[in-house]
Amino acid sequence: MSKVSKQRQDVEEGMKKYIPEAFVPFVVDLFFESPLVFKVVRGRKSKLGDFRAGLNGERHRITVNSDLNPWSFLITTLHEFAHLHTYESHGRSVQPHGKEWQNAFRKLVLPVVNSGHLPKDIENALLNAMVRVKASSCSDHELYRVLKKYDQHNPGKVLLEQLPEQSFFILGDKSFQKGNLRRKRYVCEELTTRRQYLVHALAEVTPLK
């Protein structure tokens, strides 16, 4: 076995921990197309993944959160590769999530949708998302809702949108009261400081009884 073949085999084995096995070869093909550092990192509240262009001879860098379910990990990975492909074609001359990125994302997602290996609800959500491509799976509310169904269940936690208005809940290390919906986020008051925060409707929270 050649060095490259062994390297690819090792990468494929590693990726089986994070994405559905049927899509491992497709994703690993992307890894070997461009000079790239791909890292699985601890979960971040602010983003699911990240792309940084390699400068001065450095390799491009993609990071994806380790705590994503396999389907979310797959779609987030494709999202970041769409950034890489857009950068390789256009450099920094276009908007991060402009039409060039949208076209790149559609090209990456289409083979996944056509594979026949997606759960039907995710397939339908992705088809709809390709019509109205947004900056990330989190900003496409319906796609994010479907992907959340495949998260491991956290005992005692519910989605914020499931709580009645004026309910009390814990998010992180803070306690809040749920207020009115503003687009896709609720205006919530932090109980200690009385400061108001916008909290995503699909955030997982712990109800206070």
C-alpha positions, -999 to 999 in steps of 0.1 A, spaced: 0 0 0 14 34 -10 19 62 16 -10 82 1 -33 52 2 -24 44 38 -30 81 47 -64 81 30 -74 49 48 -64 64 82 -84 95 74 -115 75 64 -113 55 96 -111 87 116 -141 103 99 -163 73 105 -166 86 141 -182 119 129 -202 115 97 -225 88 83 -203 60 68 -220 63 34 -206 98 29 -170 92 42 -154 86 8 -171 117 -6 -158 139 22 -124 124 22 -121 131 -15 -125 168 -6 -97 165 20 -72 154 -7 -82 180 -34 -65 210 -17 -36 216 7 -57 215 39 -56 212 77 -89 198 90 -94 197 127 -123 185 149 -125 208 179 -144 213 211 -180 226 207 -183 264 204 -214 284 211 -207 310 185 -202 287 155 -204 252 143 -174 253 119 -148 277 106 -127 282 74 -94 302 74 -75 307 42 -39 297 42 -16 328 37 21 330 27 23 293 18 3 280 47 -24 254 43 -61 263 44 -76 254 77 -111 240 85 -124 233 119 -157 216 129 -172 212 163 -169 177 178 -203 177 196 -224 178 164 -246 149 155 -233 130 123 -258 148 99 -250 182 113 -213 174 111 -216 164 75 -235 196 64 -213 219 84 -182 203 68 -197 209 33 -205 245 44 -168 251 52 -156 234 20 -179 258 1 -159 286 17 -126 270 6 -138 265 -30 -151 300 -31 -118 314 -19 -98 293 -44 -119 306 -72 -124 342 -62 -100 350 -33 -113 377 -10 -130 397 -37 -166 384 -30 -189 384 0 -184 355 25 -219 341 18 -227 358 -15 -239 341 -47 -204 326 -53 -205 308 -20 -241 298 -25 -233 282 -58 -204 263 -43 -225 251 -15 -252 239 -38 -227 219 -59 -214 202 -28 -248 194 -13 -264 181 -46 -245 148 -47 -254 142 -10 -291 149 -17 -290 126 -48 -272 98 -30 -303 82 -15 -286 78 18 -301 107 37 -331 104 60 -361 117 41 -367 147 64 -331 159 60 -333 153 23 -364 175 20 -350 201 43 -318 203 22 -337 205 -11 -356 235 4 -324 250 18 -308 249 -17 -336 271 -30 -330 296 -2 -294 291 8 -285 308 40 -252 316 57 -253 284 77 -274 255 88 -282 275 120 -295 304 100 -319 282 80 -345 276 107 -362 247 92 -331 228 83 -317 234 118 -349 221 133 -347 189 114 -310 184 122 -317 190 159 -340 160 159 -308 138 155 -290 152 185 -286 129 215 -313 136 240 -302 157 270 -324 147 300 -341 176 315 -336 199 286 -361 213 261 -361 237 231 -368 273 242 -397 275 217 -414 247 236 -417 267 268 -447 291 274 -439 328 274 -428 342 308 -414 308 317 -381 307 336 -351 287 324 -314 281 327 -290 285 297 -253 280 305 -247 294 339 -274 321 338 -312 321 346 -337 338 323 -373 347 318 -387 340 283 -402 370 266 -417 378 231 -405 362 199 -385 385 176 -382 368 142 -364 335 152 -351 346 186 -368 353 219 -362 384 240 -352 369 273 -344 388 306 -314 376 327 -328 374 362 -297 387 381 -288 417 360 -322 423 342 -303 426 309 -321 414 278 -307 389 255 -319 374 221 -319 336 225 -324 313 195 -358 296 195 -341 262 191 -316 267 219 -316 238 244 -325 251 279 -333 237 313 -368 248 326 -369 263 361 -398 250 381 
